[in-house]
């Protein structure tokens, strides 16, 4: 098994066609919108955890774990339950999401 450390960094930016940007910083208040999930939800055996960490003024999600391809698995991740539907009702036509990420692999 390969030991992985992923660091998902801090600022999620949603851009609209009107050149406006809506910043959703990754911080203590917004960390509640993110949850950890692994391949165990589909029978895999990967193991890990995610937690909020800080480097200076930058907050980020740190993923630690052992990823295994046994039982057709092979991932650990975080996912957001944040709904962009309310933001879309603000008469913005979104063209993308920018996520800053860094890692060791």
C-alpha positions in Angstrom: 0.0 0.0 0.0 1.2 3.5 -0.7 1.0 6.2 1.9 -0.4 9.4 0.5 -0.7 12.9 1.9 -2.8 15.3 0.0 -3.2 18.9 0.9 -6.2 20.6 -0.6 -5.7 24.3 -0.3 -7.7 27.2 0.7 -9.7 29.2 -1.7 -12.5 28.0 -3.9 -13.4 30.7 -6.4 -16.5 30.7 -8.5 -16.3 32.9 -11.6 -19.3 34.4 -13.5 -19.5 35.5 -17.1 -19.8 39.1 -15.8 -16.2 38.9 -14.5 -17.3 38.8 -10.9 -15.7 36.3 -8.6 -17.4 34.9 -5.5 -14.8 33.8 -2.9 -15.6 30.9 -0.6 -12.5 30.7 1.5 -11.6 27.3 3.1 -11.6 28.2 6.8 -13.1 27.1 10.1 -16.6 28.4 9.3 -16.7 26.8 5.8 -15.0 23.5 6.7 -18.4 22.2 7.8 -19.4 22.0 4.1 -16.7 19.3 3.4 -16.7 15.6 4.4 -14.3 12.8 4.2 -15.1 9.7 2.1 -13.1 6.6 1.0 -13.6 3.6 -1.3 -15.0 1.7 1.7 -18.4 3.1 0.6 -18.2 0.6 -2.4 -16.3 -2.3 -0.7 -12.7 -1.0 -0.9 -10.2 -1.2 1.9 -8.5 2.2 1.8 -8.2 3.9 5.1 -7.7 7.6 6.0 -8.8 10.8 7.6 -9.2 14.4 6.7 -8.9 17.4 9.0 -8.6 21.2 8.9 -5.1 22.4 9.2 -3.4 25.8 8.9 -0.1 27.1 7.5 0.4 30.7 8.6 -2.9 32.5 7.5 -3.8 29.7 5.0 -6.3 27.1 6.0 -6.5 23.8 4.1 -7.9 20.3 4.3 -5.2 17.7 5.0 -5.9 14.1 3.9 -3.8 11.3 5.3 -4.2 7.6 4.6 -3.3 4.3 3.0 -4.8 3.8 -0.4 -5.3 0.3 -1.7 -6.6 -1.1 -5.0 -7.8 -4.3 -3.3 -11.5 -5.0 -3.9 -11.6 -2.6 -6.8 -10.9 0.4 -4.6 -8.2 3.0 -4.6 -9.3 6.5 -3.3 -9.7 8.8 -0.3 -11.2 12.2 -0.8 -13.2 15.1 0.5 -16.3 16.3 -1.1 -18.5 19.3 -0.6 -22.2 19.4 0.1 -22.2 23.1 -0.7 -25.0 24.0 -3.0 -24.4 26.5 -5.8 -28.1 26.7 -6.5 -28.6 29.8 -4.3 -25.6 31.5 -5.9 -27.0 30.7 -9.3 -30.3 32.4 -8.4 -28.3 35.7 -8.0 -28.6 36.1 -11.8 -25.0 35.0 -12.3 -24.0 32.7 -15.2 -21.2 30.7 -13.7 -18.4 29.5 -16.0 -16.3 27.6 -13.6 -14.8 26.8 -10.2 -11.1 27.3 -9.3 -9.7 25.0 -6.6 -6.1 25.4 -5.4 -4.5 22.1 -4.6 -1.1 20.7 -3.8 0.1 17.3 -2.8 2.9 14.8 -2.6 2.0 12.5 -5.4 
